[in-house]
């Protein structure tokens, strides 16, 4: 369970957690919260196992936006969770006035998987998640 959704956590606990939160720790917390395994997510994201494991292990702290989006869509994260992961990865959050971002937001809201999202992106002449 994320500390933000834990009603027993104090504001000081939340703020302290935000200062120490890393991309890897947040992704692993989300995996546990959603009852998923790394293998399931990596397979669904279509990323190389080595690259994705480096993200989950904290060895790759600055991955590209499209790689992060592939992981977050594979994990079926909400838009809020996705943008938080993007911030922790030091990538741009999704901005609905950009065609690529708006299409990805649509896919997230409609709970599309990575293949469906890529088909939608390709259909509109936009770069795919790879």
HELIX and SHEET records of a PDB file:
HELIX    1   1 UNK A    3  UNK A    5  5                                   3    
HELIX    2   2 UNK A   11  UNK A   20  1                                  10    
HELIX    3   3 UNK A   23  UNK A   34  1                                  12    
HELIX    4   4 UNK A   38  UNK A   45  1                                   8    
HELIX    5   5 UNK A   49  UNK A   57  1                                   9    
HELIX    6   6 UNK A   65  UNK A   74  1                                  10    
HELIX    7   7 UNK A   79  UNK A   88  1                                  10    
HELIX    8   8 UNK A   99  UNK A  109  1                                  11    
HELIX    9   9 UNK A  114  UNK A  123  1                                  10    
END                                                                             
